[in-house]
């Protein structure tokens, strides 16, 4: 009827809701979980549960981040943030976040009680970062717990004990990712008093320190995964060359090279068995 009011969300609100979830990182972590499940040869139904649990958890983390940071983002006039730009109402994001949390709990436990509890610890660690740890010298810890725990969650969902190098390599990869992820927001963070580990290191040292951490992750994966000699030598040579770029190159090249090392580490983590 022409007099009815259309209560459906607008397309722009849907786009804003997706953007507020930090969909890029959410899908990246979810994809990593899917690759780990494939590496463990999990049953398709279990793999689907694992991926769904991780996706809902990551959505809750992304939405909670924008909700918690709303006043800070308004202070910095972050018009790229949907809540600041008014693209999506705060109430909609708050409701979506609550639903994601509930679904995450149900889906995680459906993967097995122990596995589910491990995953919920990972999600809680990510929330702790949003709730304040990111402003302390311990800002790296939630990333270490979340990435290291993710590998354990996937293995436990398949009723297997994770090999030692999965959580250790995953934790190091998470710390490296944290250091690199903060770089674009250093100035905004400084304006609002956020002083995590990367901020204390300073822009000059973030990429080199991240590279050292990622090199340690490379060593752990190569040692634990014992890939074929040719693969190990090739990966080692590539990572070493990228590390040289981090230390010596000007401009954005060190950041790009450090990200490339993280991608190599992630690839080896899911392929080496």
N, C-alpha and C positions, 0 to 999 in steps of 0.2 A: 504493500500500500504506500502511496506517496507521502502519507503523514507519518510513517514510521521513522524512527531515528536509527541510523546505522551505527551500531555499537561495535562493529568489527574494527580491530586496530588498523590504522593506515599502513600502507606499504613502507612509508618513511619510518614509522614507529618500529616496524619489524626489523628494518635495516639497522635502526639505532639499537634495538635490543640485542641483535647479533653482534654489533660492533662493541657494545658495552661488555660483552662476554670475553673480550680479548680473544676473538675466535682463532686468530693465527696460532698463538702459543697453545691454545686449547686443543686444536686439531693436531698440532705437532706432537704433543705429549700423548694424545690418543692414538695417533699413528704409530708412535714408538711402542706403545703397549700392544697394538695389533701385530707389529713385527716381532716383538718378543714372544707373543702367543704362537705365532707361526713357527718361530725358531724352536719352541718347545713342542711343536706338533700337537697342540691341544685339540680336543674334540671341537668341531665347529660350533656347537651350541655353547660350550664353555667359553670359547673365544669370543662369541657374540656378547655373552654376559660380561666378560672382562672389558671389552671395548666400551660397552654401554655404561658400565660402572665408572670407568675412567673418564668418559666424556661428560657424564653428569657431574662428577666431582670437579672437573676442570671448569665447567660452566659456572658452578657455584663459586669457585675461586675467582674467576674473572668478574662476575657480577658483584661479588662482595668487595672486590678491590675498588671498583668505581663508586660503590655506595659509601664505603669507608672514606675514600679520598675526595668525596664530593666538595667539601668546603675548601680543601687545599687546591683542588682543580679550579674552583671558582675564583679563588684568590689569584691564581696564575692565569686566569682567563683562558683556560684550555678549551677553546671552541672546537677542538678536534674530538673532545669527549662528548658522547651523546647526551649525558645527563646535564652537562654544562650548556650545551647548545640547545637543550630542550627538545631534542629529536624524539625522545622517549620519556614518558613520565616516570618519576622516581618510584611511585607505587607499583608500576608494572614490573620494573626491574627487581624490586623487593619481593614481589610475589613469585616471579620466575626463579629467583635465587632460593627461596624457601622450598619450592617444588623440586628444584634440582637437588637440594640437600636430602630431601625425603627419598627421592628416587635413588640417589647415590647409596644411601644406607641399605635400602632394600636390595638393590642390585649387587652391592658388595657382599652382603651376607649370603646371597644366593650362590656366590662363587665358592662358598665354604666358610665356616665360622672363623677359622684362623686366618685364612686368606683375606676374608672381608675385614676383619679387625686390622690387619696390616694395612690394607688400602685406606681404611678410615683414618688411621694414624697419619698416612701420607697426606690426605686431604686436610686434616687438622693442622699439620705442619705448615701447609701452604696458607691456611687461614691465619695462623699465628704470625706469619710474615706480614700479611695485610693489616693485622691488628696492632702492629707495633714493632716487631723484631726487625723490620727493615730499617728502622732508625737507630739500630744499635750495631755494635761491633760483631754481634752474632747473626747478622743478616744472612750469612751464608748457610747457617745450620738448617733452616727449613728446606732449602734446596737439596742439601745433602741427604736429609731424611726422606724427602719426597721422591727423589730420583732413585736413590738406593733402595728404598722400600718398594717402589714400583716394580723393580725386577723380582723382588721376593714375592710380591703379590701374584704376579703372573705365574711363577713357578709353583707356588703353593696352590693356586687355583687348579693346576694340573696334578695335584697330589705328589709333587716332587720337591725335594730339598734344593733350593737354588745353589748353584756352584758359587764358591766364595767370591769369585771375581766379578760376578754379576752385580751384587749390591755395592761392592767396593768401587768398581769401575763406574757404576751408575751414580754413586755419590760424588765422585770426582767430576764426572761430566756435569752434574747438576751445579756444583760450585762454579765451574768454569762458565756455564751458561748464565748464572747469576751475575758474575762479574761483567760479562759482555752485555747482558740485557739492560744494565743500569746506565751504560754510557750515553744513550740518547737523551736521558732525562736528568743528567747531572745538574744542569743549571736550574731547572725547575725545582729539583729536590733541595738544592742549596738555599733557594729563596724561601723555603718553608721549613727549614731546620731538619731535614732528613739526613742523618749521618750514619749510613751503614758502612760496612767494610769497604766497598768500592769507593765511597766518597772520602774515606780516610786515606785510602791509597792515592787518590788523585788521578786525574785524567791521564797523566803521563805513564803511570805504572799499572793501570788496570789491564791493558792488553798483555804486557809481558808477564804479569803474575797469573793471569788467566791461562796463558800459554804453558807456564810451568805446571799448573794444575792439570791441564789437558794432556800434557806430555806424560804426567804420572798416570792418567787414565789409560793412555795408549800402552804404557808399559804393563799395567795390570792386565789389560785385555789380551795383549800378546803373550804374556806369561801364563795366564790362566786358560785362555782359549786354545793355545798351542795350534795356531793355524798352519797350513802348509808353509814350508820355508820360503817359497817364492812370494806368497801373499804377505808373510811377515816382513820380508825384506822390502817389498814394494811399499807397504803401508808405512814402515819405519822411515824409508827414504823420503816419502811424500810429506810426512809429518815434520821431519827434520828440516826439509826445505821451507815449509810454511813457517816454522819457528824462526828461521833466519829472517824471513820477510817481516815477522812481527818485531824483531829486535832492530832491524836496520832500515826498513822502508819508511818514507815520509807519508804524511796525509792520512787517508782512511785505509790505506793498504794493510797496516798492522791489524786493524779491527777485522777486516774482511778475511785475512789469513787466519786469525784466531778462530773465527766462525767456521772456516773450512776445516780446521783441525777438529773442532767439536763434531762436525758432520762425519768426518772420517772415523772418529771414536764411536759415534752412534752406530755407524754402519758395521764396524767390527764387533760391537757389542751384540748386535742381533744376528750376525752371520757366523761368528766363531762359536763352536760348540765343543 
